Amino acid sequence: MGTLPRPFAARRGDSCVTHGGRAGAVKESTRLTSPLGLRYNKPDVPDLNYPLELLWDLFAQDSPSGDEGQAADWLAARLARDVPDAHLTRLGDSLIAARGDRPRVAVLAHLDTTGWTLGYDKRLLRIGGPDGKPGDGIRPVGRPDTGNTLARRKDGAWRVRGKTDAPPGSCWVYSARPAQNGGEIDAPYLDNRAGVWAAVQVLLHCPSVAVAFTSGEETRGVGALACARLLSETHGITQALICDLTWHTRWVKCGRGPAVSLRDSSVPRQSYLVRVLAQAETSGLPFQREIESDGGSDGAALDRSGFGIDWAFVGAPEHDPHTARERVDIGDLQGMAALLVRLVDGLSEGQE
């Protein structure tokens, strides 16, 4: 999710409702318990076991907003190897991968993360909305952990604690290493490494789809604006799914499947949202319905683009967004990828 009003953790989740999907419509299902003790039905379908190796590789790619180039290079090379029939188009630090003669649906997943710019006198300027805490490990982009941490200046501004030879203007990110703890992943930048991972699964499993890996979502959404033009003018796409993470709240909880958002600070076109929800119901996969007043995504950039691309947000909930210790339920990630594949296939049917 993009930059949010403070304190966003207390505000997100207003007036939300949840929905467990049509798990009851599946004759054979497995009752699961997440690491958080929440129970849900997982239908016995083979596509709820997507490999996670790519996600761990993505954690090694630094890409704070404005500095996504290296990550885009890496992903382009990986997709050229793993999805050789995909047509790749680079737009600045954004990347579009398209399969099929006439894809009817686009999936957007942002490549960028939050971070900091090093200013004068070791001061740190926020990129997007990082929610760091004093003592969190940080490092310059592209460098190993050197023991630097976040600290507060007397005026309340963030600064680097410890010696560094990184020049002013360099970008910094959290240095915490990702870990798997039981059925949960604990890592910085699950937002949106997990979304990129899920979008790649869609590309691998859907023979006709366009996937846009966008830049700048955590700041101004400039990548989605650029991609909207190509998606519309080159492919004639009018339907999109936003592949991102959302928040664990009182109403939308980790361990109960991905969320389909009915709105955030932007409101998607209701007739399209109804179609997406109908396809989600038909899939038989568990999902939750989310209603928010704050937050945003690349969907807002699609609205601003003026190209008439409808969108709906689909994402797994996570604990502690934009911190050094984001946490997500692996079952929710698997369900997110599976639901997106079903939605792309279902929304593509009957579209000329």
PETA-V537612 format. One record per residue. RES is the residue in one small letter. PHI is phi in radians with two decimals (NA if undefined). BURIAL is b if it has 9 or more other ideal C-beta (glycine too) atoms within 8 Angstrom, else e. Layout:
RES,PHI,BURIAL + RES,PHI,BURIAL
//
This chain:
m,NA,b + g,-1.45,b + t,-1.06,e + l,-2.17,b + p,-1.12,e + r,-1.74,e + p,-1.57,e + f,-1.20,b + a,-1.09,e + a,-1.44,e + r,-1.72,b + r,-1.19,b + g,1.92,b + d,-1.05,b + s,0.95,e + c,-1.69,b + v,-2.25,e + t,-2.07,b + h,-2.58,e + g,-1.56,b + g,1.32,b + r,-1.82,b + a,-1.02,b + g,-1.16,e + a,-1.41,e + v,-1.60,b + k,-1.12,e + e,-1.95,e + s,-2.55,b + t,-2.05,e + r,-1.49,e + l,-1.97,b + t,-2.11,e + s,-1.36,b + p,-1.03,b + l,-1.58,b + g,1.48,e + l,-1.55,b + r,-1.96,e + y,-2.72,b + n,-1.60,b + k,-1.85,b + p,-1.04,b + d,-1.41,e + v,-2.09,b + p,-1.18,e + d,-1.50,b + l,-1.73,b + n,-2.51,e + y,-1.30,b + p,-1.15,e + l,-1.79,b + e,-0.98,e + l,-1.06,b + l,-1.07,b + w,-1.17,b + d,-1.16,b + l,-1.15,b + f,-1.05,b + a,-1.43,e + q,-1.79,b + d,-1.35,b + s,-2.81,b + p,-1.07,b + s,-0.89,b + g,1.63,b + d,-2.36,b + e,-1.61,b + g,-1.01,e + q,-1.13,b + a,-1.14,b + a,-1.14,b + d,-1.04,e + w,-1.08,b + l,-1.15,b + a,-1.06,b + a,-1.14,e + r,-1.15,b + l,-1.20,b + a,-1.05,b + r,-1.39,e + d,-1.58,e + v,-2.25,b + p,-1.11,e + d,-1.52,e + a,-1.39,b + h,-1.58,e + l,-1.78,b + t,-2.26,b + r,-1.72,e + l,-2.17,b + g,1.09,e + d,-1.77,b + s,-1.72,b + l,-2.45,b + i,-2.00,b + a,-2.07,b + a,-2.14,b + r,-2.11,b + g,1.55,e + d,-1.24,e + r,-2.48,e + p,-1.07,b + r,-1.82,b + v,-2.29,b + a,-1.94,b + v,-2.01,b + l,-1.99,b + a,-2.35,b + h,-1.44,b + l,-1.41,b + d,-1.46,b + t,-2.28,b + t,-1.33,b + g,3.00,b + w,-2.52,b + t,-1.86,b + l,-1.35,b + g,-1.68,b + y,-1.31,e + d,0.99,e + k,1.14,e + r,-1.27,b + l,-1.94,b + l,-1.84,e + r,-1.18,b + i,-1.87,b + g,1.25,b + g,-2.18,b + p,-1.10,b + d,-2.02,b + g,-1.31,b + k,-2.24,e + p,-0.93,e + g,1.70,e + d,-1.10,b + g,-1.24,b + i,-2.41,b + r,-2.68,b + p,-1.20,b + v,-0.98,b + g,1.40,e + r,-2.04,e + p,-1.26,e + d,-1.14,e + t,-2.00,e + g,1.54,e + n,-1.25,b + t,-2.37,b + l,-1.35,b + a,-2.53,b + r,-1.76,b + r,-1.37,b + k,-1.09,e + d,-1.48,e + g,1.61,e + a,-1.28,e + w,-1.41,b + r,-2.55,b + v,-1.52,b + r,-1.67,e + g,1.84,e + k,-1.33,e + t,-2.70,b + d,-1.80,e + a,-1.18,e + p,-1.39,e + p,-0.98,e + g,1.72,e + s,-1.29,b + c,-1.64,b + w,-2.20,b + v,-2.44,b + y,-1.09,b + s,-1.86,b + a,-1.03,b + r,-1.60,e + p,-1.20,b + a,-2.58,e + q,-1.86,e + n,-2.08,e + g,1.11,e + g,-1.66,e + e,-2.32,b + i,-1.89,b + d,-2.11,b + a,-2.89,b + p,-1.29,b + y,1.19,b + l,-0.97,b + d,-1.53,b + n,-2.31,b + r,-1.03,b + a,-1.17,b + g,-1.15,b + v,-1.11,b + w,-1.00,b + a,-1.12,b + a,-1.14,b + v,-1.17,b + q,-1.08,b + v,-1.07,b + l,-1.09,b + l,-1.23,e + h,-1.86,e + c,-1.92,b + p,-1.25,e + s,-2.42,b + v,-2.91,b + a,-2.02,b + v,-2.06,b + a,-1.86,b + f,-1.69,b + t,-1.69,b + s,-1.90,b + g,1.24,b + e,-1.16,b + e,-1.27,b + t,-2.04,b + r,-2.22,e + g,1.29,b + v,-1.15,b + g,-1.14,b + a,-1.15,b + l,-1.07,b + a,-1.16,b + c,-1.16,b + a,-1.01,b + r,-1.08,b + l,-1.14,b + l,-1.05,b + s,-1.36,b + e,-1.35,e + t,-1.56,e + h,-1.89,b + g,1.17,e + i,-1.38,b + t,-2.17,e + q,-2.21,b + a,-2.47,b + l,-2.16,b + i,-1.59,b + c,-1.88,b + d,-2.65,b + l,-1.76,b + t,-2.12,b + w,-1.91,b + h,-1.25,e + t,-2.36,b + r,-1.05,e + w,-1.84,b + v,-2.00,b + k,-2.08,b + c,-1.09,b + g,1.64,b + r,-2.02,b + g,1.68,b + p,-1.19,b + a,-1.86,b + v,-1.83,b + s,-1.48,b + l,-1.43,e + r,-3.10,e + d,-2.33,b + s,-1.25,e + s,-1.94,b + v,-2.09,e + p,-1.23,b + r,-1.13,e + q,-1.13,e + s,-1.13,e + y,-1.24,b + l,-1.03,b + v,-1.05,e + r,-1.12,b + v,-1.09,b + l,-1.12,b + a,-1.12,e + q,-1.16,b + a,-1.11,b + e,-1.09,e + t,-1.12,b + s,-1.10,b + g,1.37,b + l,-1.52,b + p,-1.19,b + f,-2.66,b + q,-2.07,b + r,-1.75,b + e,-2.08,b + i,-2.23,b + e,-2.31,b + s,-1.88,e + d,-2.11,b + g,1.43,b + g,-2.86,b + s,-2.70,b + d,-1.12,b + g,-1.06,b + a,-1.12,b + a,-1.18,b + l,-1.08,b + d,-1.03,e + r,-1.23,e + s,-1.16,b + g,1.39,e + f,-1.68,b + g,1.16,e + i,-1.69,b + d,-1.23,b + w,-2.58,b + a,-2.53,b + f,-1.64,b + v,-2.29,b + g,-2.86,b + a,-1.32,b + p,-1.37,b + e,-2.42,b + h,-1.49,e + d,0.95,b + p,-1.10,b + h,1.15,b + t,-1.81,b + a,-1.36,b + r,-2.36,b + e,-1.20,b + r,-2.34,b + v,-2.43,b + d,-1.40,b + i,-1.08,b + g,-1.06,b + d,-1.18,b + l,-1.14,b + q,-1.08,b + g,-1.14,b + m,-1.09,b + a,-1.11,b + a,-1.11,b + l,-1.14,b + l,-1.08,b + v,-1.04,b + r,-1.11,b + l,-1.16,b + v,-1.05,b + d,-1.12,b + g,-1.21,b + l,-1.26,b + s,-1.35,b + e,-1.17,e + g,1.35,e + q,-1.61,e + e,-1.60,e
//
